[in-house]
Amino acid sequence: MAVEHLVSIIVPCRNEAAHIDAFCADALRQALPPQWQLELIVADGDSSDGTRARLQQLAAADARLHIVDNPARFVASGLNRALAVSRGSVVVRMDVHTRYAPDYVAQCLAALQRSGADNVGGPWRAEGLGGWGRAIAAAFQSRWVAGGARSRDLGYEGEVDTVYLGCWPRASFERFGIFDEALVRNQDDEHNLRIVRGGGRVWQSAAIRSTYRPRDSLAALWRQWLQYGYWKPFVMKKHSQAALRHRIPGLFVALLLLATLAALAGITAPLWVLLAAYALLLAGLSVAVAAGSSWALLWRLPLVVAAQQLGYGVGTLVGHWDAWRHGRGRERFASLTR
């Protein structure tokens, strides 16, 4: 039975020794409304870098921190194992690589009460370090690159199709189920889709403030979006639904592959037209992003946008093949990464 006026913060992690102290400090110093208390449940996926030992030290110093095992090492399995032992009437998901305002949880509770929604969260705000990190964050935040996703709009308040992280009344999980452990990525989007298609509501509040630290290299960005793209077809297969912005990168990569095959056969015009059109698109998007952030980032932005879009597109095509041919994802795309 859920404990009234108790918030359960759940978070999966693996090998986060460099970040776990700052995260736990943010989570445990949340300023809650009167009568409310919190518990923090960390699902550790067999960390080998000292994260587990540090968590045990922190738990010994603060009884509100609890550790559970996540032997599968996936995000969804970690969330479900933390959820299974949680006791709060409200559940808040957090991420180790995100920093939180002191009133983050309090604003989640206020948004739940104000909206009556089945899941609430704040906008997805990114702040990068270094030249590549700042360029990646600027592209991430841009509504042009994001395809109009509401989750990147820092000022938006209202109903959305998905939300960053999340805060649920426990009854939401009883009504809509827990996270799908077949999905290594996109398990949050799929859960929100289940809520919306089941007659529930997802709500975004600009008052719920957090800052996400994105990748700081093109290689890491490519791998991240390759994984995002790879797991999206498994959501599509389960629900037969996806927004247009999720389909375009895969379609473009497919056209690029066909044009390349045509060029190998001596028909080069389609490939040159596609490459020229994409170069113009990258230039336009880069100028739009730089105009809203910093012109010093301009030369990095075409590479950042291309790594994100092409990584997602390649991942989508491979994911479609595996979803159709095998019905399940490959182990190489299954790792507990943020």
C-alpha positions in Angstrom: 0.0 0.0 0.0 1.3 3.4 -1.0 2.4 5.8 1.8 0.5 9.1 1.6 2.7 12.3 1.4 5.8 10.2 0.5 7.5 10.9 -2.8 9.6 8.0 -4.2 12.5 9.2 -6.5 13.6 6.4 -8.8 16.8 6.4 -10.9 18.8 3.7 -12.8 22.5 4.1 -13.0 25.7 2.2 -13.9 29.3 3.4 -13.6 28.5 6.9 -12.6 31.2 7.5 -10.0 32.0 11.0 -11.4 28.4 12.2 -11.1 26.7 10.2 -8.3 27.6 12.6 -5.4 26.2 15.7 -7.2 23.1 13.8 -8.2 22.3 12.4 -4.7 22.9 15.9 -3.2 20.4 17.4 -5.6 17.8 14.7 -4.9 18.1 14.6 -1.1 18.1 18.4 -0.6 14.7 18.9 -2.4 12.6 21.4 -0.5 9.2 19.7 -0.1 5.8 21.1 0.9 4.8 20.6 4.5 4.0 17.0 5.5 5.7 15.6 2.5 8.8 13.3 2.8 11.0 11.6 0.2 12.9 8.4 -0.4 15.5 8.0 -3.1 15.9 4.5 -4.7 18.9 3.9 -7.0 18.9 0.8 -9.2 22.6 0.0 -9.8 23.4 -2.0 -12.9 26.5 -3.9 -11.7 28.7 -0.8 -11.6 32.4 -1.6 -11.7 33.9 1.9 -11.2 33.2 2.4 -7.5 29.7 3.8 -7.9 28.2 1.0 -5.7 30.6 1.6 -2.9 30.0 5.3 -2.9 26.2 4.7 -2.9 26.6 2.5 0.1 28.6 5.2 1.9 25.9 7.8 1.1 23.1 5.4 2.2 24.8 4.8 5.5 24.8 8.6 6.0 21.2 9.2 4.9 18.5 6.6 5.6 16.3 8.0 2.8 18.7 6.5 0.2 18.1 2.9 -0.8 20.0 0.7 -3.3 18.5 -2.1 -5.4 20.2 -4.4 -7.9 19.6 -4.1 -11.6 21.4 -7.2 -13.1 19.9 -6.6 -16.5 21.7 -3.3 -16.7 18.9 -1.7 -18.8 17.2 1.6 -18.0 13.6 0.1 -18.1 14.6 -2.8 -15.9 16.2 -0.5 -13.4 13.2 1.8 -13.3 10.9 -1.2 -12.7 13.1 -2.7 -9.9 13.2 0.7 -8.1 9.5 1.1 -8.7 8.8 -2.3 -7.2 10.3 -1.5 -3.8 9.2 2.2 -3.7 6.4 3.1 -1.2 5.4 6.6 -2.1 2.0 7.7 -3.3 3.9 9.8 -5.9 6.8 8.6 -8.1 9.4 10.9 -9.6 11.9 9.6 -12.2 15.4 11.3 -12.2 18.5 10.9 -14.3 22.1 11.0 -12.9 23.4 13.4 -15.6 20.7 16.0 -14.9 20.9 18.8 -12.2 17.7 19.8 -10.5 16.3 23.0 -9.0 15.8 22.8 -5.2 12.0 22.9 -5.8 11.9 20.4 -8.6 9.9 17.8 -6.8 7.7 20.5 -5.1 6.8 21.9 -8.6 6.0 18.3 -9.8 3.6 17.9 -6.9 2.0 21.3 -7.7 1.7 20.5 -11.4 0.0 17.1 -10.5 -2.5 18.9 -8.3 -3.1 21.7 -10.8 -3.5 19.6 -13.9 -4.9 16.4 -12.6 -2.7 14.7 -15.2 -1.4 11.1 -15.1 2.2 12.2 -15.7 3.9 15.6 -15.4 7.3 16.9 -16.1 9.3 20.0 -17.1 10.9 21.0 -20.4 14.2 19.3 -21.5 16.8 22.0 -21.0 20.4 21.2 -22.2 23.7 23.0 -21.2 26.9 21.7 -22.7 30.5 22.0 -21.8 33.3 22.9 -24.2 32.9 23.8 -27.9 31.3 20.5 -29.0 29.1 20.2 -25.9 27.8 23.7 -26.3 27.1 23.1 -30.0 25.3 19.9 -29.2 23.2 21.6 -26.5 22.3 24.5 -28.9 21.1 22.1 -31.6 19.3 20.0 -29.1 17.4 23.0 -27.8 16.5 24.3 -31.2 12.8 23.9 -32.3 14.0 23.7 -35.9 16.3 20.7 -35.2 13.8 19.2 -32.7 11.0 19.1 -35.3 8.7 21.2 -33.1 8.9 18.8 -30.1 7.2 20.6 -27.2 9.6 19.0 -24.7 12.4 21.5 -25.9 10.1 24.6 -25.4 11.3 26.0 -22.1 8.2 28.3 -21.7 5.4 25.8 -22.7 2.8 24.8 -20.2 0.1 22.4 -21.2 -0.7 18.9 -22.5 2.0 17.1 -24.5 2.5 13.6 -26.0 5.6 13.0 -24.0 7.6 14.7 -21.2 11.2 14.7 -19.9 11.7 12.2 -17.1 8.2 12.3 -15.3 6.2 12.4 -12.1 3.3 10.0 -11.7 0.6 9.3 -9.1 1.1 5.7 -8.2 -2.3 5.0 -9.6 -0.9 5.7 -13.1 1.2 2.6 -13.0 -1.7 0.6 -11.7 -3.8 1.8 -14.6 -1.3 1.9 -17.5 1.4 -0.6 -16.4 5.1 -0.3 -15.8 8.0 0.3 -18.2 8.4 -2.1 -21.1 11.7 -3.9 -20.5 11.9 -5.0 -24.2 12.8 -1.4 -25.0 16.3 -0.3 -24.1 15.6 3.2 -25.4 12.3 5.1 -25.8 10.7 3.3 -22.8 9.6 6.7 -21.5 8.0 7.8 -24.8 6.3 4.4 -25.1 4.9 4.6 -21.6 3.6 8.1 -22.3 2.0 6.9 -25.5 0.3 4.2 -23.5 -1.1 6.8 -21.1 -2.4 9.1 -23.9 -3.9 6.2 -25.9 -5.5 4.8 -22.8 -7.4 8.0 -22.1 -4.9 9.6 -19.7 -3.1 13.0 -19.9 0.6 14.0 -19.9 1.4 17.6 -18.8 4.4 19.8 -19.1 5.1 22.7 -16.7 7.7 25.3 -17.2 8.0 25.7 -13.4 9.6 22.2 -13.2 13.2 23.1 -13.8 16.2 20.9 -14.5 19.4 21.0 -16.6 20.5 18.1 -18.7 24.2 17.6 -19.6 24.4 16.4 -23.2 27.3 14.5 -24.9 30.5 16.4 -25.6 31.8 14.7 -28.7 30.4 13.8 -32.2 31.2 10.1 -31.7 29.2 10.0 -28.5 26.3 12.0 -30.1 26.3 9.6 -33.1 26.0 6.5 -30.8 23.3 8.1 -28.7 21.1 9.0 -31.7 21.8 5.7 -33.4 20.4 4.0 -30.3 17.4 6.3 -30.2 16.6 5.6 -33.8 17.2 1.8 -33.4 14.6 1.4 -30.7 11.9 3.6 -32.2 10.7 0.9 -34.7 10.0 -1.4 -31.8 7.7 1.2 -30.4 6.1 1.7 -33.8 5.6 -2.1 -34.1 3.9 -2.3 -30.7 1.6 0.7 -31.2 1.5 1.2 -35.0 2.1 4.9 -34.5 4.9 7.4 -34.8 5.1 11.2 -35.3 6.3 12.3 -38.8 9.5 13.8 -37.3 10.5 10.3 -36.2 10.1 8.8 -39.7 11.9 11.5 -41.9 15.5 10.6 -40.9 15.1 7.0 -41.8 13.4 7.8 -45.1 16.2 10.2 -46.0 18.9 7.6 -45.3 17.0 5.1 -47.3 16.8 7.5 -50.3 20.5 8.2 -49.8 21.3 4.5 -50.0 19.2 4.1 -53.1 20.9 7.1 -54.7 24.3 5.7 -53.9 23.4 2.4 -55.5 22.2 4.3 -58.6 25.5 6.2 -58.7 27.5 3.0 -58.6 25.4 1.9 -61.6 26.3 5.1 -63.4 23.3 7.2 -62.6 24.8 10.0 -60.5 22.3 12.8 -60.7 19.9 11.7 -57.8 22.9 11.4 -55.4 24.2 14.9 -56.2 20.7 16.4 -55.9 20.2 14.7 -52.5 23.6 15.8 -51.2 23.2 19.3 -52.4 19.7 19.6 -50.9 20.9 18.2 -47.6 23.9 20.6 -47.5 21.5 23.5 -48.0 19.3 22.1 -45.2 22.3 21.7 -42.8 23.4 25.3 -43.6 19.9 26.7 -43.0 19.5 24.8 -39.7 23.0 25.7 -38.5 22.4 29.4 -39.2 19.0 29.3 -37.4 20.6 27.6 -34.3 23.6 29.9 -34.2 21.4 33.0 -34.5 19.5 31.8 -31.4 22.7 30.8 -29.4 26.2 31.8 -30.5 27.7 32.5 -33.9 31.0 31.0 -32.6 29.3 27.6 -32.8 28.3 27.9 -36.5 31.2 25.8 -38.0 30.4 22.9 -35.6 26.7 22.9 -36.1 26.4 21.2 -39.5 28.4 18.3 -38.2 26.3 18.1 -35.0 23.0 18.2 -36.8 24.2 15.6 -39.4 25.5 13.3 -36.6 22.1 13.5 -34.9 19.9 13.1 -37.9 21.9 10.5 -39.8 22.6 8.5 -36.7 18.9 8.4 -36.0 18.1 7.5 -39.6 20.6 4.7 -39.8 19.4 3.4 -36.4 15.8 3.5 -37.6 16.5 1.4 -40.7 18.5 -1.2 -38.7 15.8 -1.2 -36.1 13.0 -1.8 -38.7 14.9 -4.7 -40.1 15.4 -6.3 -36.7 11.9 -5.6 -35.6 10.6 -7.3 -38.8 13.1 -10.1 -39.1 13.8 -11.0 -35.5 11.1 -9.3 -33.4 13.7 -8.2 -30.8 16.6 -5.9 -30.4 20.3 -6.8 -30.7 22.5 -7.0 -27.6 25.0 -4.5 -29.0 22.2 -1.8 -28.8 21.3 -2.8 -25.3 23.4 -0.9 -22.7 22.5 1.2 -19.7 23.5 4.6 -21.0 21.9 7.9 -20.6 
